Amino acid sequence: MRIAKSAENQSIFWRAHRFFPNARTALRAFLSSVMKPGDLVLLPAYIGWSVREGSGIYDPIRELDLRVDFYRVTKCLWIDLKDLEEKLDQSGARVLILVHYFGYVDPAYPEAVELAHSRGILVLEDEAHSMLTHLVGGRTGRLGDACIFSLHKLLPVDHGGLLLVRKDREDLLSRVSGQELDVPLPWEFDLAAISARRRQNAVILAQLLESLDGQLSSLRSVPQSGEVPQTYPVVLHSASRDWIYDVMNKAGYGVVSLYYRLIEPIGAVEFPLSHYISKRILNLPVHQDAEERELVSMVGVLSRVLNEREGET
């Protein structure tokens, strides 16, 4: 029979996976399976840390005694492709990590993966922010050798991580043991509906924030086809980000700053654009619990405090 009555070949589109308590343990497991102490990981020069949580990307690398180098990002937090190519040629990296910040797809994503693969370098996609862009939109996680998810950054659970490998790279999991999850699995939620709400909320915010042009700029545009935002990032022009952050949270609006503090190896002299963004970024919520009237109210408060701040200077 040329075409069977139903699908039978399990190897087509199969993707091996392992569950973990969080994305950082998934990352650590992957790196420990493909690298040895002294090997080099290439990271984007925009990696944050906090006193309470440390760094989900950098801490596993230090724990495994791996070396690290950084490729530059642009003022829009996209990959600086020219610098990446130079680092791939010069660093001797074993693994390249690409980060899909805030759930959006980097324009240089396909070319960055090709540059690494053409040099025999493995690519791990950090999809802590872009699980829905991957699972629902199909825009990320297909080109690299492996990817990691962080369930709690997009779903109403308090932990949970996932490591996936490309269907022809199951060998990468041969030495990786996962763990049982005690939280709902991603597909127990209506991911399509969650994604639609997040995209809709980002569109609403983009329209509302037009009135604040001159006081802030959107770091990302309206989500493109298949993109599902984790948050909506803006860059404040002159107002103190830390002050705005405090005022907004005290008013009941859960804004965050990804990332308000960069890891020490990413120095301000060598990576000025990274630090420029880090000192000014504010991430507005677009999650599925937020309704339009609440977004309107949030932008109204943000506008008021920005104008008050300007009036004081």
Residue pairs with C-beta under 8 A, 6 or more apart in sequence:
11 167
13 167
14 167
15 164
15 165
15 166
15 167
16 164
16 165
16 167
16 170
16 173
17 162
17 163
17 164
17 165
17 173
17 178
18 26
18 29
18 162
18 163
18 173
18 176
18 177
18 178
18 179
19 160
19 161
19 162
19 178
19 179
19 180
19 181
20 26
20 29
20 160
20 161
20 162
20 163
20 178
20 179
21 159
21 160
21 161
21 179
22 56
22 150
22 152
22 159
22 160
22 161
23 56
23 126
23 128
23 148
23 149
23 150
23 161
23 162
24 56
24 57
24 59
24 60
24 161
25 60
25 161
25 179
26 148
26 149
26 161
26 162
26 163
27 56
27 57
27 60
27 124
27 126
27 148
27 163
28 60
28 63
28 64
29 163
29 176
29 177
29 178
30 124
30 146
30 148
30 163
30 172
30 176
31 41
31 60
31 61
31 64
31 66
31 95
31 124
32 64
33 172
33 173
33 174
33 175
33 176
34 94
34 95
34 122
34 172
35 41
35 64
35 66
35 94
35 95
37 64
37 65
37 66
38 65
38 66
38 67
39 66
39 67
39 94
39 95
40 66
40 67
40 68
40 69
40 91
40 92
40 93
40 94
41 61
41 66
41 67
41 68
41 69
41 93
41 94
41 95
41 96
41 97
42 68
42 69
42 70
42 71
42 84
42 87
42 88
42 91
42 93
42 95
42 96
42 97
42 121
43 57
43 58
43 61
43 68
43 69
43 70
43 71
43 97
44 70
44 71
44 73
44 79
44 97
44 98
44 99
45 70
45 71
45 72
45 73
45 266
45 270
45 271
45 274
46 73
46 77
46 99
46 101
46 259
46 262
46 266
46 274
46 277
46 278
47 55
47 57
47 58
47 70
47 259
47 262
47 263
47 266
48 55
48 258
48 259
48 260
48 261
48 262
48 263
48 278
49 55
49 58
49 59
49 259
49 261
49 262
49 263
50 261
55 263
56 128
56 150
57 97
57 99
57 126
58 68
58 263
61 68
68 265
69 87
69 91
69 93
70 87
70 265
70 266
70 271
71 79
71 80
71 83
71 84
71 87
72 80
72 83
72 84
72 271
72 273
72 274
73 79
73 80
73 273
73 274
73 277
74 80
74 273
75 273
75 276
75 277
76 219
77 101
77 219
77 233
77 277
78 106
78 107
78 108
79 98
79 106
79 108
79 109
79 112
81 108
81 111
81 112
81 115
84 108
84 112
84 115
85 115
87 93
88 96
88 115
88 116
88 119
88 121
89 119
93 121
94 121
94 122
95 121
95 122
95 123
95 124
96 112
96 116
96 121
96 122
96 123
96 124
97 123
97 124
97 125
97 126
98 106
98 109
98 112
98 113
98 123
98 124
98 125
98 126
98 144
99 126
99 128
99 129
100 106
100 109
100 125
100 126
100 127
100 129
100 130
100 133
100 140
101 129
101 233
101 258
102 129
102 219
102 220
102 229
102 230
102 231
102 232
102 233
102 258
102 283
103 129
103 130
103 132
103 133
103 154
103 198
103 223
103 227
103 228
103 229
103 230
103 231
104 130
104 133
104 220
104 223
104 224
104 227
104 229
105 130
105 133
105 139
105 140
105 224
105 226
105 227
106 112
109 140
109 143
110 143
112 123
113 123
113 143
113 144
116 122
116 123
117 123
122 145
122 146
122 172
123 143
123 144
123 145
123 146
124 144
124 145
124 146
124 147
124 148
125 140
125 141
125 143
125 144
125 146
125 147
125 148
126 147
126 148
127 133
127 134
127 140
127 141
127 147
127 148
127 149
127 150
128 148
128 149
128 150
128 153
129 150
129 153
129 154
129 230
129 231
130 139
130 140
130 141
130 228
130 230
131 149
131 150
131 151
131 153
131 154
131 162
131 186
132 154
132 191
132 194
132 195
132 198
132 228
133 139
133 140
133 226
133 227
133 228
134 140
134 141
134 147
134 149
135 186
135 191
136 191
136 192
136 195
136 226
136 228
137 195
137 225
137 226
137 227
137 228
138 226
139 225
139 226
139 227
140 147
141 147
141 164
142 166
144 166
145 165
145 166
145 169
145 172
146 163
146 164
146 165
146 166
146 169
146 172
147 163
147 164
148 161
148 162
148 163
148 164
149 161
149 162
149 164
149 186
150 160
150 161
151 157
151 159
151 160
151 161
151 162
151 183
151 186
152 158
152 159
152 160
153 230
154 194
154 228
154 230
154 287
155 184
155 186
155 189
155 194
156 289
157 183
157 184
158 183
159 183
160 181
160 183
162 186
163 173
163 176
163 178
165 172
165 173
193 288
194 288
195 228
197 288
198 228
198 229
198 230
198 286
198 287
198 288
199 223
199 227
199 228
199 229
201 229
201 232
201 285
201 286
201 287
201 290
201 292
201 295
202 222
202 223
202 229
202 232
202 286
203 222
203 223
204 292
204 295
204 296
205 232
205 284
205 286
205 295
205 299
206 218
206 221
206 222
206 232
208 295
208 296
208 299
209 216
209 218
209 234
209 299
211 299
211 303
212 299
212 302
212 303
212 306
214 237
215 236
215 237
215 238
215 239
215 306
215 310
216 234
216 235
216 236
216 237
216 282
216 306
217 234
217 235
217 237
218 232
218 233
218 234
219 233
219 234
219 235
219 277
219 281
220 229
220 232
220 233
223 229
229 286
230 286
231 256
231 258
231 283
231 284
231 285
231 286
232 283
232 284
232 285
232 286
233 258
233 281
233 282
233 283
233 284
234 281
234 282
234 283
234 284
235 277
235 280
235 281
235 282
236 244
236 280
236 281
236 282
237 280
238 310
238 313
239 305
239 306
239 309
239 310
240 309
241 257
241 260
241 279
241 280
241 281
241 282
242 260
243 309
244 255
244 282
244 302
244 305
244 306
244 309
245 255
245 256
245 257
245 260
245 282
247 305
248 255
248 282
248 298
248 301
248 302
248 305
249 255
251 301
253 285
253 298
253 301
253 302
254 285
255 282
255 283
255 284
255 285
256 282
256 283
257 281
257 282
257 283
258 281
258 283
259 278
259 281
260 278
260 279
260 281
261 278
262 271
262 274
262 275
262 278
266 274
266 275
268 275
284 298
285 298
